[in-house]
Amino acid sequence: MLSLLNLNYESRLVNGPEREHKSETFLLKNPFGQVPVLKDGDVILRDSQGILVYLARAYGEAHWFPNEPKEAGEIVAWLSTAANEVSRGPGALRAHYLLGRPINLEETTSVTENLLSILEKRLAGHNWLATDSITIADIAMYPYIALGNQGKIDLSIYSNIRKWLRRIESLPGYISMPGVQ
């Protein structure tokens, strides 16, 4: 999002294997001991969705997170989906296959298939998830869908999702992530 907004920033990796995210210093920034954390001047924010809302409101054009109640409500609903179904589905599959995290494979696969079916139907008649323009909802949903291959998710049958991914990837300022195919 920082790059899509054409903002200058410094990114710093947190050493997960050495549990830097659980250190006393890091816990002052995020008591949950999770990444990401954004520091912008005196502002320190935790949580991907909270960071997206902040960046959209502080630095983005109105389309990223509009004030209109219906559009804002749609965006928040997709942010909730990113935190819930995406996390319990594609995110959990990725953690399982990449990091060996134990999961209920049947349940996680079911959550993923349901999510992808809903996304595919939504994107059949829309270029973007929440409104007629790209919003932070699309940015929140994108990473674990784009990295689905790392969770052994086959997106080949989801043409609308693949087109949506390509639209995001063609945005000025887009930076790919390791693992995106």
Secondary structure, DSSP 8 states (H G I E B T S, - for coil): -TTTTT---------TTTTGGGSHHHHHH-TT--S-EEEETTEEEESHHHHHHHHHHHHS-GGGS-SSHHHHHHHHHHHHHIIIIIIIIIIHHHHHHHH-----HHHHHHHHHHHHHHHHHHHHS-SSSSSSS--HHHHHHHHHHHTGGGGT---TT-HHHHHHHHHHHTSTT----TT--
